[in-house]
Amino acid sequence: MKTEIINFKIESLDSLGQGVSKIDDKITFIPKSLPGEEGQALVVGKKKGIQFAKVTALSKPSDHREEPACQHFDECSGCDFLHTNYEMELKTKQASFERLLSYSPFKNTPVTVHGAPTRIGYRNRIQLHYDLKRKTLGFHKAKSNHIAEVPGCLLPSLKIQESLKALYEDQAWIKNAPSDAPLNGHLELYELNNEVLCVWNENYAAAGFSQVNKVMNDLALQIWKEFYDSCESIGSVYDVFGGSGNLTRNFTESKISIFDNFCDKSKLSEHQKFIKTDLYKSPKVPDSPADLIIFDPPRSGFKETAEWLNDLEPRYVGYQSCFSDTMVRDLKKIAPHFEAISIHLLDFFPGTHHYESIIFLKNNRLK
């Protein structure tokens, strides 16, 4: 593509943390820019009347701009907000979430925002891409398959940071690669029981799934327990996509049925029962009702959510999501007598545009 430099003025940030510039009716998305900033950018892609660009020069920086803590920020696509203060990051995430909710039945319910205690050193797992031919290891650059090397990445825990640096020393990762490793693939560094595992070319979280941010997961469990304790007559609970029972482990006064395709049964408590099922292949509504139904699906959500709720009529509902777009989509078609008790935004992924959301509902038809 021919090199093209454009002038820009950022009007707002989108849900991905990108600056939005509209000049001469041309909409340009520019990562790592801030509202009010002006300057020049290099066009790196075009698509259906919009274009994407990368900042090359700032003539008017924002008062909210600050020096990124990470040396790789400009080239790496892993983080989106380290060029601004944390207050600005949280406000942007809240505004993005509230825009989504404005198209839902819960648009008038206020969002409680829970910030993280730190923006770096919180991940217990990272996945890196590699190219043995080019001898590169790291994260993909934005809008590209090229790999940005990140030996000084600050997102993972200190133990993983140390292991990551060791992989880059004298390109040790190449020597450590399995003999049958394909030329292009991925590896995962995973902190488990105070040790760091290195797993090559397996499914994501092959060493066992856990939330990447333990501190924020503990906070989420506290919020879930407070909700559970406030509910009345919860004899049975359906934990849909419940995995190894993370959300319902402390619901000790109820009978828990966990629906999922995989479970580490050694982590289950006596009140938790695992029902193996692939919910995407077999989303059939159970025959028996439950007092509380919890949904915690992957990013793709669960399109049968409304069917489950409208058929089973639980007294209470909880839905936790790492991708609020699909959560709002799934809850749009539920019956109107399910009303929101509270909505929460938890910043599980500070520095990035991602966050976790929780919504609690009650069935006003059942008193």
N, C-alpha and C positions, 0 to 999 in steps of 0.2 A: 504494500500500500504506500502511496506517495506520502512523504512526510508533510504533515499539516499542523501548523501552530495556530491556535485560536486565543482570543481574549475571552476572559470569563468574569462573571460576577455571581457569586453563590447566593441564592435566595433562601434555600432551606436544605435540610438533610432528609434523605429518604430512609426507608426501614432498614436498609443495608448499611447505613452510616455514610452514604455517599453524598457529596455536595451536588445540588441541582442548580444548573445555570441555564437561563433561557434568554438568548440573545438572537434577535432577528427571527423569532419563532423557531429557533433551533434549540432543542432540549439536549443538554450535555450532562452526563453523570461523571463526577470527578471525585474519586476516593481521596480521603485524607485531606479534605478541605473543610472549611467551616463557614457558616452563614455570615454574610457581609464581606467575605474576602474577595479580592480582585487580583487578577494576574494573568499569566499565560499558561497554556497547557498544550501538551502534545496529544493529538487524536490517535487513539490506539485501536479503535473499532467502531463500526457503524452497523445499525440494525433497525429496520422498519421505522425510519424517520427520526431515530435518536442516535446519539453517538456517545462514546466513552473516551475519556481523556485522562492524562496524568499531568499533575502540576509540574511545570518547569521553572516558573518564577512567580513570586508573590510581590505585587506592588502595594497591596493593602492587606496585611495580616489581621486576623481577628484578635481582639483583646483576650479571648479565651484560649488562644494558641499557646502551647508550651512545648519545651524540648522533650521528645519522646524518651522514655527511660530505656528503651531497647535500641541497640545499635542497628538492628535489621529492619526497623519499622518501615522505612521508605520503600524497600524492595519486597518485603514479605507480605503475603495476603492473610496471615494468621490473625493480625490485630487491626482494628479499625479506629480506635479512639485514643490511642496513647499520645496524640498530638494536642489533646485538650484536657481540661481538668475533669475530675470524676463527677462533679455536680452536673456538668454539661452532658456527660455521657448518660447519666441516669435520666435526666430530663428528656433527652432524645429518645431513649427506650420507652419511657412512659408515654410520650406523645405518640410514638408508633403504635404501641399497644392500644391506646385509647382510640386511635383512628380505626383500628380493626373492630373494636367493641362498638363503635358508633353504628356499625352495620348489623348489630346483633340485638337480640331482645334484652340485653343487659347493659345498654348504653348509658343508663342513668345510675348505675352502681359505681361508686368511687373505687379507684384502684389503690391499694396499699402497696407502697414500694419498699422493698427490703434490699438495701445496698450491701455490698461485700466489704469485709474488713480490709482486704488488700486486692490490688489489681494484678499482682504478679506472684509467681511461686505457688499457685494454688492447684494446678492440674496434677492428678495422680496417673495420667496416661496421655501420651501423645503419639500420633501416627505420622511417620515421615515417608516421603516418596524417594525413590532412588533411580539412578540411571547409570548402570555399570559401564556403558560405552563412553559416556561423557564424564564418568567418575564424579557425579554430583549427588548429594543427599540433602534433603530439606523439605520445604513446603513449596507448593506451586505458586508462581507469581500470579498476580491478578490478571484475569483474561488471557491466560497463557498456560501451556504445558511445560514451560521451562521451570527449572527448579532453582529456588533461592536457597543457598546454604545458610544455616542458622546455628552455628556452634555456640552462640551466646544467647540463645532464646531464653526469655525470662518467665514464660508462662508456666512451665512445669515446676514441680517441687524441687527443692535443692538437691535431693538425691538423684533425680532424673537429670537435672542440669549437669551434675558431675559426670554421669554416664554419657550424656550427649556430647560433652566436650571430649571425653575419652574416645568416642567413636571417630571424631574428626582428626585426632592427633595422628599424624603420619598416615591418614586415610585408613585407620584401623577397621572401619566398617567394611571395607572391601575385603580385607583379609578374613574378617569374621563371617562373611556371607556364606551361606550353605553352597556346597558344590553344585547343586542342581537349581540354584536360584536363577530365575529368568533375568534377562537384561534389564527389564523395567519392572518395578514392583514397589512394595512398601514394607516397612518394618514398624513395629510398635514397641515403645518403651513404656513399661507398666510397673508402677510401684505397688508391691504386695507384700505385706508382713515385713516391712522395713527393708525389703530387697527389691532391686530393679531387674525385671525380666526383659529380655529382648526377643521378640517374636517376629519371625519373618513370614510374610505373605500368607497370613491366616486371616480369617474373618475378623472384623472389628471386635475388640474386647474378647479375643479368643481365650485369654487367660482368666476370664470371668468378668462379667459386667458389674460395674459399680459407678455411681455418679462421680464425675471427674473432680468435683469440688466438695470435699468432705464437710468443710465448715458450713457451707450453704445447704448441703443436704441435711445436716443435723438441724438447721433452722427450719427447713421444710418439714421435717418429721415432727418438730415441736408444734408447728402450725397445724399439721394434720391431727396431732393428738388433742390439741385444744378444740378443734372442730368436733372430733369424735366424742370427746367428753361432754360437749354441749348438746349432743343429739339425744333423743329419747327413744327408748325401746329398740336398740340395735342388737337383735339376736343373731342375724346372719348378714354377711358381707360378701359381695362378689368383687374380687380384686382382678380387674381385666387388664391384661398385659402386666401382671404383677411380678413376673420374674421370680426372684428368690424371696419375695415378701417384704421388700424394703419399706413400703408405705404402711403396711398393716401389722408389722411385727409387734407394735405396742398396743394393738387393739385386743387386749387379753380377755375382755368380757364378752367377746363375740366369736361365733364360728366363721372362719374365713375360708372361702373357696377361691384359689388362685388359678386363673385361666391364662395359660401361656404355652409356648412351644418348648421352652427350656427353663429349668430351675435347678439351682444347687440345693438339693434337699437337706444338706447338712446345715443350712442356714435357717431352715424353717423352725418355727416354734410349735408346740403341741396343738395350739388352737388353729394352725394353718394347714389346709389340705391343698395339694397341688393336683390340678386337672390338666393333663397334657392335651393341648389342642392348638392347631394352627388357625388362629382367628381370622386370617385373611383368606384361607381356603375354606374354612368351615365357620362362618360367623353366626351360625344358628343361635337364636335366643333360647336360653335354658328353659326347661319346663317349669321349674319352681321359682317363685319370686325371692327377692332379698330386700332387707330393710335399707341397706346402703349399697350403692354400686359405685365403684371407683374405676376410672379409666386413666391409664398412664401409657398411651401408645407411643410408638416411634414417631419420627417427624411426619410420616405420611398420614397419621391420624387413623381414625376408625369410622368409616362412613356409615356403619350400622349402629352408631351410638343412639340416634333418635329412635330407631326401631326397638332396641333393647329397653330404653327408658319408657317409651310409650306403651310397650307390651307388658313390661314387668311392674310398672308403677311403684318404684321404690320410694320410701319415705324421704331419703336423702341421696344426693349425688355429689361426687367429687371428681374433678377432671384436672389432671396435671399434664402439662405439655412443654416440650422444648421448641415447639414451632406453633405459635399462637394462631397463625393463619388457618391451619387445619383444625385446631380446637374450635375456633369461631365457626368454621364451616360445619363441623360435626354437630354443633349445638343449635344451629339456626332453626332446625325443623322439629325440635322437641315441643311437646305440648305446652301451651301458655301457662298452665298451672304450676310448672316448675319455675320457681323464682330464685334469683340470686340472693344468697346470704352475704357473701363477701367475695372479693376478687383480689388476688395478690400477684405482684411481679417480684420475682426473686432473681437477683443478678448472679446466676451460677457461673457466668462466663464474662467477667469484667475484662475490658480492653477490646472485646469483640462486639459485633452487633447482635449476638445471640443473648437470650435470656430464658428463664423458665417462668411459666405462669400457672396459677392454680385458680379454679373457680369452684365454689361450694354452692349447691342448690338445695332447695327444699320443695317438697310436694305439698302445695297448699290445699290439695283436695283430700289429703289424709291428715286428720287432726289427732 
